[in-house]
Amino acid sequence: MEGSPRLRRRVTMEEDKLAEIAIIGGTGLEDLLEGAERVTVGTPYGFPPQISIGDVGGRRVAFLPRHGRRHTTPPHMVNYRANIYALHKIGVDRIIATNAVGAINTGFKPGDLVVPHDLVDFTKGRVSTFYDGSPVTHIDFSEPYCPEIRRLLIEKAEEAGVRVWNRAVYVCTEGPRYETPAEIRIFKMLGCDVVGMTGVPEAVLARELEVCYATLCFVSNMAAGISGRVTSKEVIDASKRVTPKIKKVLMETVKNLPRKRSCPCAQALKEARV
Ligand code: HPA
């Protein structure tokens, strides 16, 4: 919202708990907390887009637009490490992401919401760890998404009367091109249900910092080769239709998250170091 009074400032030092929960907005969700305070957060990995910080039902919530506020950064150029590190730095210990996805599973239809329980990484050129040196660190990724956030996302989507899939395997491709029909056939054989370009390494990096992470995906199109061409127009149009539902589910989830975490995500580094 241009012209609204809004504080802007630069976060230069560690500031405890500017926010406890973050939402990473994908395509169509470039501004969620309209009129909120915006902060610039520096990290050893560079600068993420400005982060908005506001209040949702008494909870301090940060909003980070993954592709920038004007959607100018393509999926393979997103600075995932800066984004996740910046959220961690301002005190966030739970992240809820949103992602547009193509449906590989033909039971899924455009407009459906999906809360994946597992993922497959087919990215090629992304830095996907904070741990490049010693101590050598291998995080467990047997349950890549936070079970506590997933449960609430599903519950709130069902309460909102939206068609939601409560289990799905998300495959992440490098992009920025869409897939070929043969690639989609391979992903189907591998058991993948939906395909997107931004879920990895986001989920990995959050776990490496012991930050809870889950994603609310929406089906914007059938994947390549299933029903004709895939176009960005189709993806954007679908995101516009589904955004009000997504916002509602996100807000209700945020308000109902227990203050104390009771999932295993907070212990991800325990016994992970060599
Ligand atoms: N493929 C990859 N990423 C996507 C798609 C797709 O079909 N739709 C939305 N994001």
Boltz pocket constraint, residues with backbone or C-beta under 6 A from the ligand:
constraints:
  - pocket:
      binder: B
      contacts: [[A, 100], [A, 101], [A, 102], [A, 103], [A, 173], [A, 177], [A, 178], [A, 179], [A, 195], [A, 196], [A, 197], [A, 220], [A, 221], [A, 222], [A, 223], [A, 224], [A, 230], [A, 235]]
      max_distance: 6.0
